[in-house]
Amino acid sequence: MLPESKLIRSELNLRELALPEEVLLARKSLVRWLALSLGLIMPNESRKLLLDILDVLLEFHVKRQSPTTRDILARLEETTKEKQNPKAVYYHLLRLKNFGILGRVKGRYHLGEGDNRGLKDMFREFYVRKADAAFANIGTALDKLESSYR
């Protein structure tokens, strides 16, 4: 038996969700919808801090700024009106970094490749690149399987 869990390099979850009008009315609703669509959270999962961090990162990206962890913490406290646990914030930043959606250079964070492209293009390229990488081996396996039936 193969040690299947050791073979997994990364996972890619994309969900096709309806986009109701009421979601478009509030930024917080849009951030939650986006996180759910991109597989960053599971249905019915709150992960409020992750959503707040994602909101702050999206804002910095749109403003073409590369924040430090202190900048992120300060903006989180400003927007949520709550003192944040730095360890919990670091955990979510590391999770996004390990997923590959967030980068860090010289102590400054950036979404995607850090080139300040529009969000739609940046996220599309990220997910297409991950899907292409997965399909490289999937294609090889399918070719081998197809030839085994002949």
Buried (B, 14 or more C-beta within 10 A) or exposed (E): EEEEEEEEEEEBEEEEEEEEEEBEEEEEEBBBBBBBBBBBBEEEEEBEBBBBBBBBBBBBBEEEBBBEBEBBBBBBEEEBEEEBEEEEBEBBBEBBEEBBBBBBEEEBBBBBEBEBBEEEEBBEEBBEEBEEEBEEEEEEEEEEEEEEEE
